[in-house]
Structures are given as structure tokens and as C-alpha cells.
Amino acid sequence: MRHRQIAVVGAGMAAARFTAQLLARDPGAAVTLFGDEPHAPYNRALLADVLTGRYQADAIGLPAPEHPGVHVRTGVEVTAVDTAAHTLELADGSFAAYDTLVMATGSNPVLPPIRNLHCTSNTGEGGELKQGVHAFRTLEDCARLAEAVPGATRAVVVGGGILGVSAARALAALGLPVEIVHQAPYLMERHLDEEGGAALHRALAGLGVAVYPENRAKSVGGTDRAEGVVLANGYRLDADLVVLACGVRPRVGLARAAGLDVRTGIVVDDTLATSAPDVYAIGDCTEHAGLVHGLAGPAWEQADVLAAHLSGADAAYRGSRVFARLTAGPVEIAAFGEVDALPGTADVIRLADPTRGSYKKLVLRGDRLVGGILVGDLATVGALTHAYERDEPVPEDPLHLLITQGAPQ
Ligand SMILES: Cc1cc2nc3c(=O)[nH]c(=O)nc-3n(C[C@H](O)[C@H](O)[C@H](O)COP(=O)(O)OP(=O)(O)OC[C@H]3O[C@@H](n4cnc5c(N)ncnc54)[C@H](O)[C@@H]3O)c2cc1C
């Protein structure tokens, strides 16, 4: 009997999870992953650890199950989707047919509006990025950055969100003086409150990372090679390494050209179905209930639901309880939920220990945990995650969720 052919565009974290879950539920499934990177799927969230040398590149692989029904085609870009004919066009001009299509195209790094990011000697603006200017999204980006670090003397990271902080931490661990330029008033403002941002700022200073909040990088100095970054206030930071960490945007060009409903991301319903028949989407490229995420947790939850749905189970995706977490380094952070609940709408417990560089906050509504921050001491993160994700009543004395001794793990 011919099995239904499932094609997945993108061989990243969502695709890997989907394939493993689908095979676990339906061992007869036939899945082909088309990925434009030269690698089989890998855990992108561990790239900073590859940069610091904590992991080898091959240790972060997310191999697809060894199974006759699973094919992973790497280095293959899908250039067009014909949703009526149920075919994909590939960059080499060949075609592949599908019965069911899963778009898992991830996201692209946002290139900030900074003058002279590109080489200016031959091509003017818009050519190659200047030598020394790096994005940080793929294993290739990571390898290029690792190659550049030994010859570099100073680094500037543009963007102080989770990605920028992760990159800065890794570069500092490699012995480089690092400066972060961040537009918002404090670091990781999408995930932390102001005090948490300040605690992180102090902790990074201890690693030799300087932070310039409420500042914007205006231009990159140098002709073909980065020599520094000029800020909007006119201040110049010398740097021969510039890392762009200004967020990501869902990669939706292919879906849009195929006529799928796309807003910021590819619009999906609770079964992860797009507007086209037999076409689904999961991961960073999606928009569900008006939300795009750009984090691994929601990508995996969507992959799980779609695998269940396509195996005939009654499964629905109702959104994700998002956790931002930066672990395994000298400054660890976890944050989730309503960290800035308005006074009077929730109870707030804070523990700040500037000497030891930790800051902890719980936001409670009644007996439920609705938000939290841990900076510098993640000893109780397991208990917090448990209480938040399961929406279970917190202990009589919620301080136990913040203090190490006797804390349930
Ligand atoms: C440095 C870094 C650190 C991160 N840290 C964290 C973290 O700590 N916690 C967290 O939750 N999240 C983190 N993230 C985000 C997390 O990696 C993403 O949310 C996750 O990878 C999303 O999975 P995805 O499969 O949707 O996209 P991806 O993993 O990006 O996979 C998409 C794949 O599709 C390929 N593709 C796109 N279009 C095509 C096409 N037309 N043809 C063929 N292939 C195509 C892409 O090249 C890519 O390989 C981090 C990301 C980065 C870059």
C-alpha cells in the first residue's frame, strides 16, 4: 500500500520534533524533510555553547529517526509550492510531489537599519556584509564567528534581547571585551522587568560586558572591514567584531508566493492548518491567534499537536505558555508570563541579592503562578516551571519556589 507522502519544508527544530513524534505515533508514515542548510536538524538554541567550545557542532544534532520512511534532504532549497498540483519546486529545477505539506521554514534574522553594514569599496550598500559583521542564526554563522574571534580585539553586539545577551556572554567567555548596544531602556525588556534587567546588567558587567541602553547603532565604520560602531548620540565604539542580534522575523516568502494567508507569520488555526488544503505550518514561521513566538518551546508544542492530528488523534493547539531561558553559562536567566502585572491585579514577591548577583520575582494571582523571573540563581527553576506550565496551585508558602533549601525540584 502506498503511504501518504508528507513533505516538510525546512529541516530545523520544529521539523525534527514533528518527524520524531509522527513516527512514534504512526510507524508507517512516509516523511521527507527538505532543508536548505547543509546540516541535518540541530538544536539552534545551543549555538552559543558551540561558539564557546562547550559542545562540538555534531553534538547538538537532532537526528531524524532511523526509519525507511524518513528522508532528510539537506542543502536543498524549496523555491516554489504549487498547492493545487501538490508539488514543490526545488532549487535544482526538479519537482517533488506531496499529499500533505508542512511548512517549517523558521525565521530570518532582522538586519537593523544601520548605515555601512555592507562592504562599500566595490558594490556600494547592499553587497556582502563587511568583514567582521556577523549574524548569529546558523551553524555556518557560528563557524564564521568562531573563526573570527581569535583575531579580534573588541566586540560590539547590536541588540540586548535574549539572543544578544547569549552572544555577548559567549564572546566574553572567549576572553573578548564586549559592548552591547540596546535600544530599549534595559536588557531583555520583552522578558524581564526593569529590576531584572538591572540585575542582568550588573552580572554582565562582572564578565566584562558593558551595556549601552537607550542607544542605537547608527553606522559601522571601515570600508570592507568593520572598525567600529557609531551610536546615534555620536559616541564611537571601537570594534573589529560586530554581532547583529536584533531579533527575528518569520520566514514567509515561500508561503506568501504560494498564496497562503500570511500576516506577520503564516496564519494557522488550532490544528496548525494554513489557508491552503493539505498544507500545515509549525514553528517560528507561524502566526496563531495573532501571535508569533520565535522560541523553541512553542515550536515543539506545535510539532507535537500536528503529529497527533495527522495520526488521527483529536489534538488542538491552544497557544503556548512561553518560557525564556538562558542557562549553562556564568549568568543564567529564566523568565515567563506576566512579569510586569499592574499593581493591585496580582501579588508580587521579590528577592534581590545584588552582592551575589541574583534577582528573583514571583507574580501570583490567587494561588496560581502567572509570571516569574530568575536572574543569577536558577536553583528553583524546575519547581517554577512545573507550577507555571501545569497551572497548579502554589504551595502555602510560595517563597519555597524561590529559595534553594528545601525547594522541590
Ligand atoms: C543563537 C540562537 C539561540 C537561541 N536560543 C534559544 C533559547 O535559548 N530558547 C528558545 O526557546 N529558543 C531559542 N532560539 C530560537 C529557536 O532556535 C527557534 O525558535 C527554533 O529554532 C524554531 O524552530 P523552527 O524549526 O521553526 O525554525 P529553524 O530551527 O530556524 O528551522 C527552519 C529551517 O528551515 C530552513 N528553510 C527555510 N526556508 C526553506 C526553504 N525554502 N527550503 C528549504 N529549507 C528552508 C531554514 O534554513 C532552517 O534550517 C535561539 C535561536 C538562535 C538563533
The ligand as an SDF file (V2000), in Angstrom:
LIG
                    3D

 53 58  0  0  0  0  0  0  0  0999 V2000
   21.5600   31.6670   18.5930 C   0  0  0  0  0  0  0  0  0  0  0  0
   20.1430   31.2910   18.9390 C   0  0  0  0  0  0  0  0  0  0  0  0
   19.8170   30.9970   20.2500 C   0  0  0  0  0  0  0  0  0  0  0  0
   18.5120   30.6410   20.5810 C   0  0  0  0  0  0  0  0  0  0  0  0
   18.2430   30.3460   21.8710 N   0  0  0  0  0  0  0  0  0  0  0  0
   17.0040   29.9680   22.2220 C   0  0  0  0  0  0  0  0  0  0  0  0
   16.7000   29.6320   23.5600 C   0  0  0  0  0  0  0  0  0  0  0  0
   17.5570   29.7060   24.4440 O   0  0  0  0  0  0  0  0  0  0  0  0
   15.4380   29.2380   23.8710 N   0  0  0  0  0  0  0  0  0  0  0  0
   14.4730   29.1430   22.9050 C   0  0  0  0  0  0  0  0  0  0  0  0
   13.3340   28.7580   23.2080 O   0  0  0  0  0  0  0  0  0  0  0  0
   14.7200   29.4520   21.6170 N   0  0  0  0  0  0  0  0  0  0  0  0
   15.9490   29.8700   21.2500 C   0  0  0  0  0  0  0  0  0  0  0  0
   16.2250   30.1990   19.9490 N   0  0  0  0  0  0  0  0  0  0  0  0
   15.1150   30.1350   18.9620 C   0  0  0  0  0  0  0  0  0  0  0  0
   14.9400   28.7230   18.4350 C   0  0  0  0  0  0  0  0  0  0  0  0
   16.1420   28.2750   17.9040 O   0  0  0  0  0  0  0  0  0  0  0  0
   13.8430   28.7230   17.3730 C   0  0  0  0  0  0  0  0  0  0  0  0
   12.6270   29.1090   17.9930 O   0  0  0  0  0  0  0  0  0  0  0  0
   13.6830   27.3490   16.7240 C   0  0  0  0  0  0  0  0  0  0  0  0
   14.8350   27.0150   16.0170 O   0  0  0  0  0  0  0  0  0  0  0  0
   12.4590   27.3310   15.8010 C   0  0  0  0  0  0  0  0  0  0  0  0
   12.4300   26.1350   15.0760 O   0  0  0  0  0  0  0  0  0  0  0  0
   11.9260   26.1320   13.5530 P   0  0  0  0  0  0  0  0  0  0  0  0
   12.0410   24.7340   13.0910 O   0  0  0  0  0  0  0  0  0  0  0  0
   10.6440   26.8360   13.4460 O   0  0  0  0  0  0  0  0  0  0  0  0
   12.9900   27.0430   12.7890 O   0  0  0  0  0  0  0  0  0  0  0  0
   14.5070   26.7080   12.4660 P   0  0  0  0  0  0  0  0  0  0  0  0
   15.1170   25.8870   13.5250 O   0  0  0  0  0  0  0  0  0  0  0  0
   15.1270   28.0170   12.1300 O   0  0  0  0  0  0  0  0  0  0  0  0
   14.4410   25.8070   11.1640 O   0  0  0  0  0  0  0  0  0  0  0  0
   13.9550   26.2790    9.9310 C   0  0  0  0  0  0  0  0  0  0  0  0
   14.8110   25.6730    8.8450 C   0  0  0  0  0  0  0  0  0  0  0  0
   14.1400   25.8050    7.5920 O   0  0  0  0  0  0  0  0  0  0  0  0
   15.0920   26.1410    6.6020 C   0  0  0  0  0  0  0  0  0  0  0  0
   14.3610   26.7110    5.4610 N   0  0  0  0  0  0  0  0  0  0  0  0
   13.6890   27.8680    5.4030 C   0  0  0  0  0  0  0  0  0  0  0  0
   13.1500   28.0580    4.1820 N   0  0  0  0  0  0  0  0  0  0  0  0
   13.4920   26.9850    3.4510 C   0  0  0  0  0  0  0  0  0  0  0  0
   13.2540   26.5980    2.1000 C   0  0  0  0  0  0  0  0  0  0  0  0
   12.5270   27.3510    1.2800 N   0  0  0  0  0  0  0  0  0  0  0  0
   13.7600   25.4370    1.6560 N   0  0  0  0  0  0  0  0  0  0  0  0
   14.4890   24.6290    2.4880 C   0  0  0  0  0  0  0  0  0  0  0  0
   14.7680   24.9470    3.7730 N   0  0  0  0  0  0  0  0  0  0  0  0
   14.2710   26.1110    4.2540 C   0  0  0  0  0  0  0  0  0  0  0  0
   15.9900   27.0970    7.3440 C   0  0  0  0  0  0  0  0  0  0  0  0
   17.2320   27.3070    6.6940 O   0  0  0  0  0  0  0  0  0  0  0  0
   16.1540   26.3700    8.6720 C   0  0  0  0  0  0  0  0  0  0  0  0
   17.1810   25.4190    8.5860 O   0  0  0  0  0  0  0  0  0  0  0  0
   17.5160   30.5820   19.5830 C   0  0  0  0  0  0  0  0  0  0  0  0
   17.8410   30.8870   18.2580 C   0  0  0  0  0  0  0  0  0  0  0  0
   19.1450   31.2400   17.9350 C   0  0  0  0  0  0  0  0  0  0  0  0
   19.4750   31.5640   16.5120 C   0  0  0  0  0  0  0  0  0  0  0  0
  1  2  1  0
  2  3  1  0
  2 52  2  0
  3  4  2  0
  4  5  1  0
  4 50  1  0
  5  6  2  0
  6  7  1  0
  6 13  1  0
  7  8  2  0
  7  9  1  0
  9 10  1  0
 10 11  2  0
 10 12  1  0
 12 13  2  0
 13 14  1  0
 14 15  1  0
 14 50  1  0
 15 16  1  0
 16 17  1  0
 16 18  1  0
 18 19  1  0
 18 20  1  0
 20 21  1  0
 20 22  1  0
 22 23  1  0
 23 24  1  0
 24 25  2  0
 24 26  1  0
 24 27  1  0
 27 28  1  0
 28 29  2  0
 28 30  1  0
 28 31  1  0
 31 32  1  0
 32 33  1  0
 33 34  1  0
 33 48  1  0
 34 35  1  0
 35 36  1  0
 35 46  1  0
 36 37  1  0
 36 45  1  0
 37 38  2  0
 38 39  1  0
 39 40  1  0
 39 45  2  0
 40 41  1  0
 40 42  2  0
 42 43  1  0
 43 44  2  0
 44 45  1  0
 46 47  1  0
 46 48  1  0
 48 49  1  0
 50 51  2  0
 51 52  1  0
 52 53  1  0
M  END
$$$$
